[in-house]
Amino acid sequence: MILKDLNTKTIIMDKLLILYLSIIVLLFAAWFLYQYGIYSHDYGEYEKIWHYTNGVSFSDAYLNARYEIGSYFLFWNLSQVTSAAQTFYIFGLISLSSKFYLIKRNYNYPLVSFSLYMIIFVPILDANQIRAALAMTILMYSLCIKSNNIFTYLVLAGIAVLFHFSGIIILILYLVRFPLLGLIGLIVFSFSVQILISSFNYLAFAEYWLASPSGKANLTSSIFILQAGIFFVSIYFWKKLSYLQQKGAYLNAFGVLIYVLFIDYDIVAHRIRELSQIGIMSILFFGEKKWTYIKLFSALCISYIAIYNLIYIFGRLA
């Protein structure tokens, strides 16, 4: 009886400790989001959007600046009661809090997973590209589910594109059952994308992605080389990965191929490759809680990316 009471107390204490640590990590994430958001490259653009939306009806605001309707509706609602800076911050905080919940519910070692997410993704998404950050939340949920029903991914992609058009990449997760076919289809699509964009007015928003190519993306980027390495290691160990790990590996492969196929268009190449890095976390934090060769390699790669980002973050905040 005494032993049972001690075990119960130990379990309660463990849960309280995890809760305490979770609160500390989330509060730190909120502080970090605020500090880094001050230096956001995109804040100026969202400040302009705030002036379009503040104090006007949603229909009038939407006519002034047409963004994805889900993101714009949320931004419009916030802009009615908060300042431009507060709207930008709360928008990012909603996205970041949602990811904290997802990671805590689904990932192994959730506090470690979320800490890595903060270092790698918050500077480029939740504190910067806040619309893409919301779409990333839906993408992360898609990586956590075991469904292989195409209707599920169509619905999730449909929800994600309400926040940012990059959410369309959720559809490639369905193709994890036909990996080679999907990657061949991507190659074919890459050669026809310019024709599609110029042929449909609804896709006119994407014209600037392919305009004025700068060629800044390059195949000697250290982070690209690491992601490519994970791509090839994943091929070798494909059958030993769990279904959720395969989805993450496939997303990473998608990012690697996009980077190569759109090498002359750095906006597309960098953004998709950056989003696809979340697939590495799926390889590392899904599956059994034991080290494997691919988990070890993924851990080394993501550690390098985290250190690389930390150096950049300290440089920005110094």
N, C-alpha and C positions, 0 to 999 in steps of 0.2 A: 504493500500500500504506500509506504514511504517512498519507495523507488518510483512508483507510478506518479506520485505527486511531484517528485523532483524532475521527472521527464516532462511533465506538463508545464512546470515552471520554466524549464529550459527552452521548450518550444515557444512559449509566450515571450520570453526574453529575446529569443532569436528573431521573432516576428517584429517585436518592438524596435530592435536594433536595425533591422532592414528598413522599417518604416522611417526611423529617424534619419538613416543615411539617405534614403530616397528623397526626403524633404530637403535635406542639405544640398544634395546634388541638383534638385529641381530649382531651388532658390539660387544656387550658384549659376545655373544655366540661364535663369531669368536676368540675373545681373550681367552675365557675359553678353547676352543678347542685346541688352541696353547699351553697354559700353561699346560693343563692336558696331552696333547699328548706327551710332553717331557718325562713323566714318564710311557708311555705306555708299557705294558708287551709285546705287539706284535711288537713294532717298530723294534727290532733287527731282527726279521724274515723278515719284509718287507724291511729292509736295504739289506739283502741277496738277496731278489728278485730283488731289484734295480740293483745290480751288475750283475744279470743274464740278465737284459733287457736293460741296458744302452749301447747305441752304437752298438746294433746288430739288425738284422731283427726280425720281430715279429715271424716268423716261427722258427728261431733258438732259440729265447728266450722261446718260448712255449715248445720246446723239452727239454730245460734245467730244467724247473720247470712247471709242468702242474697243473694250478689252473683253476677255472671257467673262461671260455674264455672271457666273457664280462668284468669282473673285470680285468683280465690280459691284455686285449687289452687297456683298459683305463689307467692302470698302466704303460704299455709299452709306450704309447704316452706321458704321463707326464714325464717319466724317460728320454726321449730324450732331454728335454729342461730344466729340473729342477734337483736339487740335491735330494738325498734320503730323507732328512728331509722335503724338500719342496713338493716332490711328495706325501709323506705320509699325510702332512697337507692339501694340495689341494684336495686330494682324500676324506678326511674326510669332508672338507668344502663343496664340491659339494653335498655330502649326506645330511649334516646338513641344507644347504640352501634349498634343495628340500623339506625337511620336514617342514621347516618354511613356505614355500609357501603353502603346503598342509594343514597345521594346520590353517593358516590364512584364507584360502578359505572355510574350511569345519567345523571347530570346533567352538562350543560356547566358548566365552571368550578366544580368540586365544592367547593373550599374556600370560595369566595365564597357558594355556595348554602348550605353548612352553617352558615356564619357568620350568614347571614340567618335560617336556621331557628332557631339558638340565640336570637337577639334577639327574634324574633317569637313563637315557639311554646314554647320551654322554660319561660318563666314561667307559662304557662297550662296546659301539658300535663305535660311530663316532670318538672317540679319541683312539680307541683300535682295535676292530675287524672291520676294515673298509670295508671289503667285505660283511660281514653280515649286516653292516649298510646300504649299498646300497640295499640289498634284503629287508631290513626292510622298506625302502621307498616305494617299490612296495606293501608290505604287508599293510602299512598304507593307501595307495590309495585304495586297495581292501576293506578295512574296511569302506571307505567313500562312496562307490558306492552302489546303491540299486538294482543292477542287481541280478537276481536269475537264470541266464543262465549259465549252466556248461561250455559252450565254453569260456565265459568271464574269468572264473577262471582258465581254462586250459591255456589260453593265458598269463594271468598275472603270473601264476606260472612258465610258460615256460620262461618268461622274467626274473623273479626273480632268477631262478636257474642259469642263465647266470652270475650272480654276486656272489651268494653263494647258496649252496645246501639247506640251511635252508629255502629258499624261497618256497620249496615244501609244506610247511604247509598252504599256501594260499588255497590249494584245500579243506581243511576242512571247509572253510567258506561256500562253496556250501552246505554242509551237515547241515547247521543251520535249514533248513526246515525239516530235519529228524534227530533231535538231538540224540535220543536214538540209532538209527541205526548206526550213525557215531561213537559214543563213544564205542559201542560194537565192531565195526569194528577195532577201534584203539587197543582195548584189544587183539583181535585176531592177529592183525599185530605185536604187541609187542612180541608175542611168536614166530613169524616166521622170525623176522628181521635178526637174526644171520644167519639163513639158506640162506636168500636172499643175504646178503652181501658176504657170502662165495661162492655163486653159480655164481655170475655175476662179471666179471672183471671190468666192468664199475663202480661198487660200491666199488672197493677195497680201495678207498680213505677213506672210513668210518671205515675200520677195526680198526684203532687206537682209535676210539671212544669207542669201546667195549673191547679193549685190557687192560690188567692190571687194573681191577676194583679196585678203592681205597675205595669205600664205604663212601666217604666224604659227600655225600648227606644224609640228615636225615630229618625225619618227624617232628622233634621238632624245626626246623628253624622257627623263628617268622614270616618271610616274607611268607614262604610256608603256615603257619597256616592262615595268613590273606587272601591269595589267595584262600585257601580252603574254608574259611568263605564266601568269595564273591561267590564262586561256589555254595554253598548251598543256600545262599540268592537269587541268580539268579534263581535257580530252583523254589523257592517259588513264586517269582514275575515275572516269565518268560512271562506270557501272558500280563503283563502290560508294558513290554519293547517294544520300537520301534524296527523295523527290524535292524537298524544299531546298536542299543544297544545289541540286541540279538547276533549279530555277534561278538561283543566285549566280551560278557559274554561267548560265546561258545569257543572263542579262549583262554580265561582264564581257562575254564574247561579243554580244551585240555592240557594246560601247567601243570595243577594240576595232571591230570592222567598220563602224561608222567613222571612227577617227581616221582610218586609212582611206576609206572611200570618199570622204569629204575633206581631205587633207588641205585643199586650197581654200576652204571656207571655214575659217577658224571658229566662227560663232557656233555653227552646227557641231563641228568636231569636238570642241572643248565642252560645250554644254551637255551633249549626250554622253560623252566619256565620263564627265564628272558625275552625272546622275547614275551611270552604270556602276560606279564604285560601291554603291550600296549592296550590290550583289556579292561583293567580297565578304561583307559582314554576314551575309546569309551562309556562305560556305563555312565561315569561322564559328558562328554562334548557333547554327542549327545542327541537327544530327546528334549522335551520342556524345556524351561528355567525356571524350577521351581524345588524346592527340593522335592524329594521323599525318601522313606525309603532306597531304594537301592542306590540312589545317595549319601545320607548322609553316609551310611556305606562305600561306595566306597571312598568317600572323606576322611573319617577317616583313612582308610587303606592306601590310596596313600600318605596321609600326613605323616604317620608313615614311609613309605618306603622312602619318600623324606628326612625326618629328619635323618633317618638311613644312607642314602647315603651322606648327607651333612657332617655328622660327619666323615665318611670315607674319603671324598674328602679333608676336612681340614687337616685330619691326613696325607694324601699323600702330600699335597702341603706345609705343615708347614716346 
